[in-house]
Amino acid sequence: VDAASARAAVAHALTLKCPRCQRAFAMEDDFADCFCLRCSSCPCMFCAWCLEECPATSGDPHSHVLDCPRAPADMRGHALYLADHNGGPHVPPHPRRKFEQHWASAQ
């Protein structure tokens, strides 16, 4: 295997992708939303923590994200945005930074 092929294989392995259509995705620097992501190429909704599809047929796909065992402990069990009726208002805990730390530690 030549160096260029090896680099391409590593880049492919480290690129985050939709679990259904395999389209690559990246978070914008100002990302501050829920970790239940929707693919821009297909109707798939998936968890940014484990990259597993969250089936919309199970009711609320966000419930998986809230309880995902791959999520950092301080992110489990609560939403990023709390409203007045559920404990808010709340300042988002730097979701993009959490996401980058999570996937950096998984490599």
C-alpha angles and dihedrals in degrees: 000000000000123000095255092053091047092051091048091050092050092047090050092050093048096046113104111231142184107265092225108042100014094232110158119243138189133188120243117240091250096048109148105155140103120299091234096099130195118214115239091217104044137016093262119133113198143172116258091208100057101010091231122141114258105215111227088208091071091070112251113024088197091070090072092053092051092054101030108144090214093059118101110268093246091056099051122104100015138078123241091237119043119193127211091266094057107038104293167156093097136176112229112251096237095277097192091052090049090049093051092046090049096052094039089058091048094059 
